[in-house]
Amino acid sequence: MIYRRGKRGTYWYRFRFAGRMIHESARTSSKTIAREAERQRRREMEERINGIRKRGLPPTFERAADDWFATVRTHIANRTQNIYEVALRCHLKPALGSLLLCDLDVSRIGSYQARRKGDGASARTLNKELRM
């Protein structure tokens, strides 16, 4: 139920959900917006009670690499941290950072290896970068 209240004519909504009465302000003087706010609030509560979460896009390589590095950082030596940080910042993120993780495949990693090898990186360096 949507109704108007107060001197300024602010709309409120009231509905029953899971045995409780929900009574909140829509914070608007537009009945259409208040109706939509009530629907949105009800939907939000239904999703929360049923454990439904919106699916988002898979993470980009850059975000996943940052999360991984934050997790691993405490478990590795300082020198190794520096090596990984430089590899991520200077080489891996510029080359692969904007890709979604699901888009990373053998051909993209192979082309990255070929490009780095062409730039003069040693096999040991490439192995370290891709082992992360």
Backbone hydrogen bonds, N-H to C=O, Kabsch-Sander energy under -0.5 kcal/mol:
donor,donor_aa,acceptor,acceptor_aa,energy
3,Y,12,W,-2.3
5,R,10,T,-2.4
9,G,6,G,-0.6
10,T,5,R,-1.4
11,Y,28,T,-2.9
12,W,3,Y,-3.1
13,Y,24,E,-2.8
14,R,1,M,-2.3
15,F,22,I,-2.2
17,F,20,R,-3.2
20,R,17,F,-1.9
22,I,15,F,-3.6
22,I,20,R,-0.6
23,H,21,M,-0.6
24,E,13,Y,-2.0
26,A,11,Y,-2.6
27,R,11,Y,-0.6
31,K,29,S,-0.5
34,A,30,S,-2.1
35,R,31,K,-2.3
36,E,32,T,-2.0
37,A,33,I,-2.5
38,E,34,A,-2.3
39,R,35,R,-2.1
40,Q,36,E,-2.6
41,R,37,A,-2.5
42,R,38,E,-2.5
43,R,39,R,-2.5
44,E,40,Q,-2.6
45,M,41,R,-2.2
46,E,42,R,-2.3
47,E,43,R,-2.6
48,R,44,E,-2.1
49,I,45,M,-2.5
50,N,46,E,-1.7
51,G,47,E,-0.6
51,G,48,R,-0.7
52,I,47,E,-2.6
61,F,99,L,-2.8
62,E,97,G,-1.8
64,A,60,T,-2.4
65,A,61,F,-2.9
66,D,62,E,-2.2
67,D,63,R,-2.4
68,W,64,A,-2.7
69,F,65,A,-2.7
70,A,66,D,-2.2
71,T,67,D,-1.7
72,V,68,W,-2.6
73,R,69,F,-2.2
75,H,72,V,-2.3
76,I,73,R,-1.0
81,Q,77,A,-2.4
82,N,78,N,-2.2
83,I,79,R,-2.1
84,Y,80,T,-2.7
85,E,81,Q,-2.8
86,V,82,N,-2.4
87,A,83,I,-2.3
88,L,84,Y,-2.7
89,R,85,E,-2.8
90,C,86,V,-2.8
91,H,86,V,-0.5
91,H,87,A,-1.5
92,L,87,A,-2.6
93,K,88,L,-2.6
95,A,91,H,-1.3
96,L,92,L,-3.4
97,G,92,L,-0.5
97,G,93,K,-2.1
99,L,96,L,-1.5
101,L,59,P,-2.5
103,D,100,L,-1.7
104,L,100,L,-0.6
104,L,101,L,-1.2
109,I,105,D,-2.1
110,G,106,V,-2.6
111,S,107,S,-2.3
112,Y,108,R,-2.1
113,Q,109,I,-2.5
114,A,110,G,-2.4
115,R,111,S,-2.3
116,R,112,Y,-2.6
117,K,113,Q,-2.7
118,G,114,A,-2.2
119,D,115,R,-1.4
120,G,117,K,-1.1
121,A,116,R,-2.3
126,L,122,S,-2.3
127,N,123,A,-2.5
128,K,124,R,-2.1
129,E,125,T,-2.6
130,L,126,L,-2.4
131,R,127,N,-1.4
132,M,128,K,-1.0
